């Protein structure tokens, strides 16, 4: 009977921690970008759409390398952070940033689809009745976008749970520090005797993903019943 090692448990917990943190941090920005793309009328909107969806078309390794150039000790942002005593590269926080960048387009797309399904007359009626733009967002658009928010958050969490290419570039594969489930699986798969352990971690990853999907379906059905 094979059991998970303490290092495996650390990798599982870190994967969940990174995916949850990235999702929570990206959510307000994802909602804001989705709103700008759906309701915004400004020059450069096409550029915003392209830049938002760009991580979907780029190999994760490319994203990781660009983040390394930006956040590294010689990078523009990296030098600024170093000057105030903040180090990101090869820490779990770098994994969060990589995960957030890679999964961000999935979140925005789900929220945007939900916003586009909202009847424009409802928003117009709220504004006509004296609601400010912010009030209309909070009382009309936000509640009616909940299904998209839940779907986008679920997709981003699931994507973050399996993120490998960008993360290994900026965070490395340090057991107990930055090693997540995909990296642990990669390490086991590279070992002649690690197939069984790699398979066990695959099963764990699948189980977590199923739980997330079930929770997503449950919350969506609750929202539909409330409507």
C-alpha positions as CSV (number, residue, x, y, z in Angstrom):
1,X,0.0,0.0,0.0
2,X,1.5,3.3,-1.1
3,X,1.0,6.4,1.0
4,X,1.7,10.0,0.3
5,X,4.8,11.5,1.8
6,X,4.9,14.8,3.8
7,X,6.4,16.4,0.7
8,X,3.4,15.3,-1.3
9,X,1.0,16.7,1.3
10,X,2.9,20.0,1.2
11,X,2.6,20.0,-2.6
12,X,-1.2,19.5,-2.4
13,X,-1.7,22.2,0.2
14,X,0.5,24.6,-1.7
15,X,-1.3,23.9,-5.0
16,X,-4.7,24.7,-3.3
17,X,-3.2,27.8,-1.6
18,X,-1.7,29.1,-4.8
19,X,-4.9,28.5,-6.9
20,X,-7.2,30.0,-4.2
21,X,-5.0,33.1,-3.7
22,X,-4.6,33.7,-7.4
23,X,-8.3,33.4,-8.0
24,X,-9.2,35.8,-5.1
25,X,-6.7,38.4,-6.1
26,X,-7.6,38.2,-9.8
27,X,-11.4,38.4,-9.3
28,X,-11.9,42.1,-8.8
29,X,-9.6,42.9,-11.7
30,X,-11.3,40.2,-13.8
31,X,-14.7,41.8,-13.1
32,X,-13.4,45.3,-13.9
33,X,-11.9,44.2,-17.2
34,X,-15.0,42.3,-18.2
35,X,-17.1,45.3,-17.4
36,X,-14.8,47.6,-19.5
37,X,-14.9,45.2,-22.4
38,X,-18.7,44.8,-22.2
39,X,-19.8,48.3,-21.5
40,X,-16.8,50.5,-22.1
41,X,-16.7,52.9,-25.0
42,X,-13.2,54.1,-25.4
43,X,-10.2,54.1,-27.8
44,X,-7.9,51.1,-27.2
45,X,-10.7,48.7,-26.3
46,X,-9.5,46.3,-28.9
47,X,-6.0,46.5,-27.5
48,X,-7.4,45.7,-24.0
49,X,-9.3,42.6,-25.4
50,X,-6.2,41.4,-27.2
51,X,-3.9,41.8,-24.2
52,X,-6.5,40.1,-21.9
53,X,-6.7,37.1,-24.2
54,X,-3.1,36.9,-25.1
55,X,-2.1,34.4,-22.3
56,X,-4.5,31.9,-23.9
57,X,-2.4,31.8,-27.1
58,X,1.1,32.1,-25.6
59,X,2.9,29.0,-24.3
60,X,3.0,29.1,-20.5
61,X,6.8,28.9,-20.6
62,X,6.8,32.2,-22.6
63,X,4.6,33.8,-20.0
64,X,6.9,32.5,-17.3
65,X,10.0,33.8,-19.0
66,X,8.5,37.2,-19.5
67,X,7.5,37.4,-15.9
68,X,11.0,36.3,-14.9
69,X,12.4,39.2,-17.0
70,X,10.0,41.6,-15.3
71,X,10.2,40.4,-11.7
72,X,13.8,39.2,-11.7
73,X,16.6,41.0,-9.9
74,X,17.5,42.8,-13.2
75,X,13.9,43.5,-14.2
76,X,12.3,46.9,-14.0
77,X,9.7,45.8,-11.4
78,X,12.1,43.4,-9.7
79,X,14.6,46.1,-9.0
80,X,11.9,48.3,-7.6
81,X,10.6,45.5,-5.3
82,X,14.2,44.7,-4.2
83,X,14.7,48.3,-3.2
84,X,11.9,48.0,-0.6
85,X,12.9,44.5,0.5
86,X,10.3,42.4,-1.4
87,X,11.5,39.3,-3.2
88,X,9.1,37.3,-5.5
89,X,11.2,35.1,-7.7
90,X,11.4,31.5,-6.5
91,X,8.8,32.0,-3.8
92,X,5.2,30.8,-3.7
93,X,4.1,34.4,-4.4
94,X,5.7,34.1,-7.8
95,X,3.6,31.0,-8.4
96,X,0.5,33.0,-7.5
97,X,1.4,35.7,-10.0
98,X,2.1,33.2,-12.8
99,X,-1.1,31.3,-12.1
100,X,-3.1,34.6,-12.1
101,X,-1.7,35.7,-15.4
102,X,-2.3,32.3,-17.1
103,X,-5.9,31.9,-15.8
104,X,-7.0,35.5,-16.0
105,X,-8.4,35.3,-19.6
106,X,-10.7,32.3,-18.6
107,X,-12.1,34.3,-15.7
108,X,-12.7,37.4,-17.8
109,X,-14.3,35.5,-20.6
110,X,-16.8,33.8,-18.3
111,X,-17.8,37.0,-16.5
112,X,-18.0,38.8,-19.8
113,X,-20.4,36.2,-21.2
114,X,-22.6,36.6,-18.2
115,X,-22.6,40.4,-18.5
116,X,-23.4,40.2,-22.2
117,X,-26.5,38.2,-21.4
118,X,-27.9,40.9,-19.1
119,X,-30.8,42.9,-20.6
120,X,-29.4,46.4,-21.4
121,X,-32.8,47.8,-20.5
122,X,-32.3,46.8,-16.8
123,X,-29.1,48.8,-16.6
124,X,-30.7,51.7,-18.5
125,X,-33.7,51.7,-16.1
126,X,-31.5,51.8,-13.1
127,X,-29.6,54.8,-14.4
128,X,-32.9,56.5,-15.4
129,X,-34.1,56.0,-11.9
130,X,-31.1,57.9,-10.6
131,X,-28.6,55.2,-9.8
132,X,-25.0,56.2,-10.3
133,X,-22.8,54.1,-12.5
134,X,-21.2,52.4,-9.5
135,X,-24.6,51.8,-7.9
136,X,-25.9,50.2,-11.1
137,X,-22.9,47.9,-11.2
138,X,-23.3,46.8,-7.6
139,X,-27.1,46.4,-7.7
140,X,-27.8,45.2,-11.2
141,X,-24.7,44.0,-13.1
142,X,-22.9,42.3,-10.2
143,X,-25.9,40.2,-9.0
144,X,-26.8,39.2,-12.6
145,X,-23.2,38.2,-13.3
146,X,-22.9,35.8,-10.3
147,X,-23.1,32.7,-12.5
148,X,-20.3,34.0,-14.7
149,X,-18.2,35.0,-11.7
150,X,-18.6,31.5,-10.2
151,X,-17.8,29.8,-13.5
152,X,-14.8,32.0,-14.1
153,X,-13.5,31.5,-10.6
154,X,-14.0,27.7,-10.9
155,X,-12.2,27.6,-14.3
156,X,-9.3,29.8,-13.0
157,X,-8.9,27.6,-9.8
158,X,-8.9,24.4,-11.9
159,X,-6.4,26.0,-14.3
160,X,-4.2,27.2,-11.4
161,X,-4.3,23.7,-9.9
162,X,-2.6,22.3,-13.0
163,X,-0.3,25.2,-13.9
164,X,3.2,24.1,-14.6
165,X,5.0,25.9,-17.4
166,X,5.0,29.5,-16.2
167,X,5.2,28.5,-12.6
168,X,8.4,26.4,-12.9
169,X,10.2,29.3,-14.6
170,X,9.4,32.0,-12.0
171,X,9.0,29.9,-8.8
172,X,11.2,26.8,-9.5
173,X,10.5,23.3,-8.1
174,X,11.6,23.6,-4.5
175,X,10.1,20.9,-2.3
176,X,8.2,22.4,0.6
177,X,8.5,25.9,-0.8
178,X,7.3,26.1,-4.4
179,X,6.6,22.5,-5.4
180,X,3.0,22.1,-6.4
181,X,1.2,19.0,-7.5
182,X,2.2,19.2,-11.2
183,X,5.8,19.7,-10.3
184,X,5.8,16.8,-7.9
185,X,4.2,14.7,-10.6
186,X,6.9,15.8,-13.0
187,X,9.6,14.9,-10.5
188,X,8.1,11.5,-9.9
189,X,7.6,10.8,-13.6
190,X,11.3,11.6,-14.1
191,X,12.3,8.9,-11.6
192,X,12.4,5.3,-12.7
193,X,10.5,4.2,-9.6
194,X,8.1,7.1,-9.3
195,X,5.3,6.0,-11.5
196,X,3.0,4.9,-8.7
197,X,3.5,8.1,-6.7
198,X,2.9,10.2,-9.8
199,X,-0.3,8.3,-10.4
200,X,-1.5,8.8,-6.8
201,X,-1.0,12.6,-7.1
202,X,-2.9,12.5,-10.4
203,X,-5.8,10.9,-8.6
204,X,-5.6,13.6,-5.9
205,X,-5.6,16.3,-8.5
206,X,-8.6,14.7,-10.3
207,X,-10.5,14.4,-7.0
208,X,-9.9,18.1,-6.1
209,X,-11.1,19.1,-9.6
210,X,-14.2,17.0,-9.3
211,X,-15.0,18.6,-5.9
212,X,-14.6,22.1,-7.5
213,X,-16.9,21.2,-10.4
214,X,-19.5,19.8,-8.1
215,X,-19.4,22.9,-6.0
216,X,-19.7,25.0,-9.1
217,X,-22.8,23.1,-10.3
218,X,-24.3,23.3,-6.9
219,X,-23.8,27.1,-6.6
220,X,-25.1,27.7,-10.1
221,X,-28.3,25.7,-9.4
222,X,-28.8,27.7,-6.2
223,X,-28.6,30.9,-8.1
224,X,-31.0,29.7,-10.8
225,X,-33.5,28.7,-8.1
226,X,-33.1,32.1,-6.4
227,X,-33.9,33.8,-9.7
